[in-house]
């Protein structure tokens, strides 16, 4: 009977070396795939029609080299780093005319995720107190705000993925806080922005009220990628005819969603105290939990073909298919 022969040290070394090479190959392959996705995302962004649609006033996306700064001011960002600045990508404005979103409060920083929506970087918010914002100094008005004061005509688009337990009162992905005079109070303020209610119905949320424009028949799913857009056109501040007010909603499609219920919001007027991503008014229940990859704001109601172009760009970049709301949600 032959005895089992033990591996020699040389043989064991060869086996370990081969395993190491295989692991390194898999790791390098994963990095290569992520780099290809990142390069493709940047190319899609740089060549998108959004660059030529006038009145882009805020464009925050996560794939560019100069999107973020971390604590200490470095732009060399790694997965899970805490973000202290999110820079405006807008190609229609000079650097000095762009808002920079910031957060200087320890414990409330959102985090960078290198492998976010469609493998493209995104920003993670914890749903408790994470946010990043552009805040107005008390008693001043700043032309860098994405939506001008008391504006009734604007368009907002948000790309996000909600965590399963993101279920607050009004979970806001992006908002601009209303209210004048400026008081710098951070609670009980009015606001307008993109989010969803406790029933997970997405829409344009204003003043913490469900008397808003939202998709009454559709609830978003957990861990699913979404693009939600709202084109608001309220031509007269004190209009008494509700039919004169208009909000068009978009959800994962370049076609206008057959929406919506709630008030006509004929008296909506956005203020300029704070533009914020990750919350509405920094009140418990209004913080978003999950990934936010991109936010685009226009200071006017987009035309139908313009809104379609924005939605198609975002769908292409994030690999979000065009859906039929009647069957797919």
N, C-alpha and C positions, 0 to 999 in steps of 0.2 A: 504494500500500500504506500502510495506517495504521500509525503507530508506536505501540508500547505506551506507555501513559501512566503515569508513575510516580505512586504515591500521594503526595498532599500531606501536609504535617505535620499539618494539621487532620484529614484522613481517618485517618491513622495514630493520632492521639490518640483519635478516636472509637472506632476498633476496639479499642484498648487499654482504653478505658473500658468498653466493652461486655463484654470478656473479664473485666475486674476485677469487674464487677457480677455476671456469671454465677458466677464463683468464690466471691464473697462469698455469693451466694444458696445455693449448694451447702453452703458451710460453715455458714451460719446454719440451713439445713434439718437438717443433721446434728446440730447442737447442740440444736435444738428436739426432734428425735426422742429424743436421749439424755435430755433434761430430762423428756419425757413418760414415758419408761420409768422414770426415777428416781422421779418423783412417784407413778406407779402402784405401784412396788415398796414405797414408804413406806406407801401406803394399804393395800396387802395385808397388810403387816406389822402395822400398827396395828390392823387389824380382824380379825386371825387368831384362831382358837380357842386358840392357844398362850397368849395372854394370860390365859385363864380356866382353863387346866389347872393344877392346884395343883402345888407343889413344883418349879417352874422354878428352878434354882439357878445357871444360867449361860446367857446368850444373847448370842452375839457375831455381829453381822451388819454388813454393810458399806455399807448404803444410807442410814443415818440421818445427820442433820447433825452429831451429836456422837459419831459412832463412833470417830474417830481424833484423835490428836495427832501432829504431826511434830516434828522436832528444833527446839528453841526453844519448844515448847509451843503452837504455833499450831494451830487447828482448820481454817484455810483450806488445804485440801489439793488438790494438783494431781496429774495423772497422773505416775506414776513417783516420787513423793515417798517418802522413807523413813519408815516408821511406827515411832514409839517408844512409842505407847500405843494399845490397843484397848479401848474401853469396853463394859461390860456393858449391853445394852439392856433387861434384865429389868424389866418393869413391876410385878412383885410385891415388889420390894425398894426400900428407900430408897437414895439415892446412897452413903451411908456404909456400907451393908451389902453393896455390890456389889464383886466383885473387878475390878481394872483390870489388864489384861495389859500388861506393859512389856518393854522391852529397852534396855539402856544400853550395849551392847557394839558399838562401831563395826565395821562390816563384816559384821554379822549381822542387820541390819534387813531385814524383809520390805518389799515395795514396794506402793504403792497403784496399782491399775489401774482407771481410770475406766470402761472398757468391758470388763467382765468377763463373767461367765456371764449369758447372755440380755441382754447390754447393760447389766447392772447392775454397779456397782462390786464388786470383789473384791480379795483380797490375794494377791500373788505371792511365792512362796518359791522360792529358787534350788536347793534340793536338796543344798546343800553344808554350809551352817551357818546359814541363816536360821531364826529362830524368834521367838515372842513368848510370854510366860508370866507366871503369877502364882506367885511363889516364897515359900516359907515361911521365916521367920527361924529360924535354928538354935535348937532346943530349945523351940519354941512350937507352939501349935495355933491355927489361925485359922478362925472360923466362916464366913468368906466363901468357903471352898473349895467348888467346885461339887459334889463328892462327899465326904461325910463320911468320917472315918478308918475304915478296915477295913470299908467298906460292901460288902455283897453284893447290894444291890438298887439298880440305877440304869439310866438310859436315856440314850443318846447318839446324836445325829444330826449328820451332817456333809455339806456340799455342796461338791463339788470337781471339778476338771478336771486330770488329770495330763498332764504333758509326756511326749513319746515316750521320753525317756531317763531318766524317773523310775523307776528299777529297782534300788533298793537291797535290803538284806536284808529289812527290814520298814519300808516307807515309811509313816510315821504322819501322818495329818492332824491328829489330836487325841489327847491322852493325859493321864492323871493318874499321875504317878510314885508308885510304892509304895515302902515301906520305912521301918521304924522301928528304932531311934531315928533322928531326923533328923540327918543328917551333912553335908548340903550337898555331898556328893560328886556329881559330875555324870556319872559313868560306871558302867556295869555295874549299874544299878539296875533293879528290876522296875517294870512299869507295866501299865496296861490302857487300851485306847483303840481308835479306828477307824483302820484302815489296810489295806494289802495286802502280800502277800508278793512275793518275787522273781518268782513265777509269775503275778503280777497278780491273785491271788484275794483278794477283799475279805472282811473279817470283823472280829470282835472279837479283837484281838491282845493277848496277855498274856505277859510274861516272855520276850519274844524267841523264843518257841517256836512251832513250827507245830502243836503239839498244842493247837490252839485251835478256836474255833467260826468256821469260814469256809466260803464257798460253793465247794465242791470242784469243781463242774461249770462254773463261770463265771469268766471272766477279764475284767477291765475293759479297755476300748479306750482308746488314746491320744487325746487331744484330744476327749474325749467327756464330757458333763456327767453327774454322778452324785450321787444322794442315797443314803447308806448309813446305816442305823439299826441299833442294837443295843439290845434290851431284856433286861437281865440280872436274873435272880431266883434268888439262891442263899440259900435261907431259913436254912440251918444251917451255921455256919462249919466244923464238923468232920464234915459229913455223910459217911457211908460208902456211901450208896446213890446212885449216879450219876443215877438217874432223878429224884431230888429236885431236881437242878440244872436250870436252864433258861436258854437264851439264844435269843431270837427275832431273826432277821435280816431287815432290809428293804432292798431294792435297787430304786430307781426305781419303786416300786409301793407302794400302801397295803396290799397283801396280803403276808402273811408269806412269805418266800422258802422254798422247799423246799430246805433247806440240806444239811446242813452236816456237816462231818467234824471230826475232832480230838477232843481231850479234852472232858470235861463241865465242867471248870473248877470243880469243887465247892468248891475251897479258895481261890478268888479273893477277895482282900480289898484294896481300894484304899487306898493310903496318901495322905498329904497333904504331900509335900515340894514338888511343883511341878505345877501344871496348865499344859499347854503346847499351843500350836497350831503345827504345822509340823514337829514331831519327836516322838520318843518319849522317849529318854533322852539326847539330845545326843551320841550316838555315831555315827560315820560309818556310813552305810548305813541309818540310821533317819530321815533327813531327807526330807521330802516336796518334790518339785519340781512346781510348777504353781500353779493358782489355788485358793484356798479362799474361799468366799463367806459361809458361815454355819455356826455350830456352836451346837447347843442341848443342854443337859444338864438332866436331871431326877434328883432324889435319891431315886428309887424306880423300880420296874418299872411302866411304864405299862400300863393296861388296853388291850385290843385296840382299842376305839373311839378311845381317846386317841392311841395310836400312829398309827392311820389318819388322824386329824385333823392331826397334825404332818406326816406325809408328804404329804397333800393340799395343805396350805398351802405347803410347799416346792416341790412340783411346779407349783403355780399361779404362784408368784412367779418361778420360774426357767425356766418353759416346758419342763419336763421331762416327757415323755409317760409315761403308764402303759404298762409293757411286759410282755410274756410272756417270762419268763426262758428258757423252753424253746426259743423261736424267735428272740429278738431279740439274744441275746448270743453 
